[in-house]
Amino acid sequence: MSVKKIAVLTSGGDAPGMNACIRAVYLAARNEGIDVIGFQHGYNGLLKRDYVEFAHKDIRNLIQRGGTVLYSARCEKFHKEEHRKKAASYLEELELDGLIVIGGNGSFKGAELLQQIWNKPVIGVPGTIDNDIAGTDYTIGYHTAIQTAVESIDKVRDTADAFERIFIVDVMGRDAGFIALNSAIAAGADHVVLPETFESAGDELVRILDKLDQRRKNHANSSHIIVITENLWPGGLNILCDSLQSETGVETRILTLGHVQRGGSPVWQDRILATKLGAYAVEMVMNNERGRMAGIRHRYPESVPLENSREDRKPLNHYSMSMLDKITLLG
Ligand code: ATP
């Protein structure tokens, strides 16, 4: 198949490294003499015919920039087939030979449905800080989000130690504990609460109090850092905070990291991942692959059916889980 012109868009939650991926798509495509346009605001740009034609000046100094120059957005209309059909006919009108969608699970579902009605390659590139996409070891933005969380936990521990407080640090991850687990390990937190192992508030509270007791036996200082995945505690973190304060008598505070985890300059791991996957996605278009994702396995890009990206819950690293109590925590 002769490829002359392709499009790229970023959709769903933005993630550091999306720009590095756009840059790689442009450079890899231009190297093959392929023109690249970028739809703005996710699938909205595709429906509103809102796009930019990339030139070399647009991608200079882009690899290190957080956010996405194409803007990201949710697009309710794309859930309806009539709108996806309009999008497909627009792609035809523009004489595009392929579409690369950088986004998360929802964006991939949209890509899969679009592929069913458009007969040119639609390729997904995993871009989300949550790392919750199956079929790829990592997603673009994940390493930067961990780095941001680790830096924040390091800082909050200084003040926790000074005042001998308990801090509950709420990190992102949606339904997955990747950011919580790895930021807790890397920052040497005392306890981590993960969706993958959470059973009930009662059981978890007993575990936390147990850890607090152990820590008091080992250390004079009663400061304590608990990392927890967002939206996990039933009724919200104020309930956990009040319970800990009343059970221990230690002042307890909540730190919600929130959207800072989505921002900032991507760390090297995300820049390299984004660059590899962007270049590989262009190869996949040239190979006329349909409805597939550019994933990464053992450091090499791999073509994976888009539907596999939603398979089961992606497991956390078993070794990291098994060493949690032994090595990292209560340090
Ligand atoms: P993140 O995980 O970082 O939030 P995401 O890609 O999963 O990213 P969503 O908000 O779930 O984010 O989806 C982004 C967009 O993808 C939606 O606004 C919509 O345009 C499209 N999309 C999601 N689900 C579907 C679906 N079932 N059918 C068609 N389009 C969809």
Residues whose N, C-alpha, C, O or C-beta is under 5 A from the ligand:
A	BS01	ATP	S11 G12 G13 Y43 A73 R74 C75 E76 F78 H79 G103 G104 N105 G106 S107 K109 G110 G127 T128
